[in-house]
């Protein structure tokens, strides 16, 4: 069956993949670029370290802690894919999504914690990156922050 055939016969909405059978990769490498899937603020114990929106249920400092944890999770996905963070040449771009209540305009301050984590791990040269900080209404599982990265590898 070709891709055209599968496209023509695709169901209207597929069932959710679920945690036992994920349908996406945590990271995907093409050439010397590695793109990560968005990582939420899941802590070492497997639970969100906070839930809700900045400017409503979540204060700025907690949002910054979430961004730090999300970025740690990004780096764990990278390490799992590459075998070592030593293969990271540089972070090209971070995108930081912030679940934001109406009127919350400090997404960039939340994202600063993600940038700080990158620079803590990689140093100021390899850790220098472009970045977008984007306010959204909601994020998966109620996470206040989600971070994804585009990374150049050795």
Secondary structure as UniProt FT lines:
FT   HELIX           3..8
FT   TURN            19..20
FT   STRAND          27..30
FT   TURN            31..32
FT   STRAND          33..36
FT   STRAND          39..40
FT   TURN            44..45
FT   TURN            55..57
FT   HELIX           60..82
FT   HELIX           85..87
FT   STRAND          88..100
FT   TURN            102..103
FT   HELIX           107..126
FT   STRAND          130..136
FT   HELIX           140..142
FT   STRAND          145..153
//
